Amino acid sequence: MIQITHKRSDCIGCYACVEHAPSYWKIDEDGMASLLEVTHRHDQMEFGKGYDADRDELEQSVENCPVHIISIS
């Protein structure tokens, strides 16, 4: 499994994460991205899990985020 970390409070709503990994991201009513399935939250961070088979699309969402608020490990 892949650990996904997202600092939602710094999101600018550019839609890059949704475009590259639509099975993991959505744009909320406030115009900011959120993980579709959050495993837990801490302070301003959202955490989720991804499948190894989806690594390429998750890496694309990390690389294309203009404010660098997504990481995977």
N, C-alpha and C positions, 0 to 999 in steps of 0.2 A: 504494500500500500504506500501511497505517496501522501505526505503531510502537506496541506495547503494552508498558507497563512495570508491573511488579507487585512490591511489597515483601512477599514471602511470609512473612517472619519476623514481621511485624506483623498477619497475618491472624487474625481472631477466628472464622472459620468460620460467618459469618451466612448464607451461601448466596445473597446478593443477586446476585453476579456470575453464578453458574450459572443463576439464575432468569431473568436478562435476556439473557444471551449463552451459552446452553448449548453452542453449537458451539465455544466458545473456552475454557470453564472446566470443571473437575471438582473434587470434594471428595475429597481423598486419605484414606487409612486413618487418618491422624493428625487428621482433622477440619478441616484447613485447605485452602483453595482453591489450585489450581495451574492454570497455563495448560496446555491439552491439548498444544500444540506449542510448546515452548520453543526459540527459535533460539540463545540463549546465556544464561549466568548470569554475574553479576559481584557478588562479595560476597553481600549478602542479596537481590539483585534478580534477577528473571526477566524476560526480554525475549522478545517474540514479534511476529508480523506478523498483521495483519488485512486483510480486503478492504474496499475503499471501499464496496461494496454493503452491508456490515454495520455501517456507521458508527453508525446509530441504536441498534442493540442494544449496541454497544460503549460508546457515550456513556451509555446507561442503566446499564450495569455500573459506570461511573466515578461517575456521579451518585448511585447508590444504595449505594455502599460506605460504611458508617458510619465507617470508620477512615481513609478517603481514602488508600489505598495503591495505587490503580490510576490510571494516566494513559495517555492516547493522544495521538499527534501525527501 
